[in-house]
């Protein structure tokens, strides 16, 4: 059966337990939103899935094969990753960036084939960037750059996409455009997201985490409730519903609980980040 299975995954950095016997199953061909407060372990889980962080304890299976038994080149064909994007220090063209997605299929100094170029152009069409193929990547807006990076991942022809905060630093127009593209790709997607309203609008299922564990999973209509938001995020909210049934979350203003609240949580988050992430 096509799915990603995580079983009893535990990860520690020093005395900090980032993941705590985490178990979940990610179905193929669905858009899954991974959500939870900062420090809950979202990015750490994703980095385990694309093997930046080795498994300390527990198991991860892609379909029925243990992740560690999949050769790295084969894994790069099956798993496309778009991490938190910062910048590219060399002035490549859009076309050059996208063609990098064909790297897992090449050996040594293999030249690009006609099939490679067809796949690259198709990926650019899917993200609406085909007419800017020979533009300088550095000349593009942030939203356009995100779409190009997504095209590069699509050029790998992956079965699954792993996206770590793909809408980070984008304005609402580009967030909606990018998530619409991702929604229409027809591959399995697991994306770390922060905005419950956007996640409810686009995701087939939500996985809500807190303190390294899975709290609940289900469709947005099933699980987005005021009680859940209070339990996980510790904030008050009102959940209403669009005419098509999609939940809409309105947050209530929160008084600062004590003067050190922000600074102490920030220190914990920064410490986890330096130690190996945990966001």
Order of alpha helices (4+ residues) and beta strands (2+ residues): beta-beta-beta-alpha-beta-beta-alpha-beta-alpha-alpha-alpha-beta-alpha-beta-alpha-beta-beta-alpha-alpha-beta-beta-alpha
